[in-house]
C-alpha cells in the first residue's frame, strides 16, 4: 500500500505528540518520587552536606561525681563522661 505524503506526515506528527506526552508523564513521575523522598529524609541529606551526622547525640552537660568524704583523695574531682555513664 502506497501512503500519500500528507498521510505519512500526519503519522509523524501523532508519533511526536505521543512521545512528548510520554516524556512529560515520565518527568512528572520522577519529580513526584524525588519530592516524596526529600520530604521523608531531606533533613538527613542537609545534615550530611553540612558535615554533621544525623546520628550524633545532643551534647549532654557533664555530671559531677560524688566523692566519699571517708577516704579523701589527693586528686581533683572527676567529671563523668558519656561513655562512663553508659557503662554504669
Helices and strands as residue ranges (DSSP letters): H 5-49, H 82-87
